[in-house]
Amino acid sequence: MKKDNDIAACVRHAMDDYFRDLDGETPAGIYDMVVSCVEQPLLEKVLHFAEGNQTRAADYLGINRNTLRKKMAQYGLK
């Protein structure tokens, strides 16, 4: 899928920038940092596409609706 490749390319580019900008600092917690940067806008866009229907959005995401609701609360999404 071309879109998957576009997303992967964006992540690769962002990580290249991140490592370049470390300026000698030792990286830590990279996984959590990337997930938190990606997860909120992902949820926002999928919820918008699903017209606010949480059941449909959870189906699109491939997660349980309760998991979606937990993540929405975590990021203060309605």
DRENMI-270641 format. One record per residue (C-alpha): residue in one letter; x, y negated, z. Coordinates in pm, whole numbers, plus 50000, padded with zeros to 5 digits. Last residue first. Example, Ala and Ser with C-alpha at 12.3 -4.5 7.8 and 13.67 -1.06 7.14 Angstrom:
! residues 2
S513675010650714;A512305045050780;
This chain:
! residues 78
K485574861052288;L489364862152316;G491244853952636;Y494334873852532;Q494054900752803;A490254899252788;M490344907152415;K492814935252483;K490464950952739;R487504946952500;L489474963752221;T490394992552450;N486734996052545;R485824996852176;N488245025952120;I490925020351859;G491235026051485;L491554989051412;Y488644988951166;D486605010151409;A487394986351695;A486314957151475;R483044974951390;T482254981451754;Q483284946051848;N481004928851597;G482344893251596;E481854888951222;A483944920251155;F486374898650952;H486544874351246;L487194902851489;V489904916051257;K491534881551234;E491524875051608;L492724910151693;L495664907351454;P496444872151579;Q496654885951935;E498584917751855;V501474903851652;C503324882051902;S502514905452193;V503774935551998;V506974917651898;M507844906652252;D506914940452401;Y509284958152159;I512084932752201;G512224935452580;A515854925152597;P518304907952363;T521794898952489;E522584862152431;G525474853552200;D523594827152000;L520424848051980;D519344828651669;R520634854051415;F518914882451600;Y515574864151598;D515904853051235;D516614888751121;M513684900051337;A511374875151167;H512524886650822;R512034923350908;V508594916151053;C507574896950743;A508864924750518;A506874950450715;I503734929550670;D504304926250296;N505044963650266;D501794971950442;K500034948050204;K501454966549902;M500005000050000;
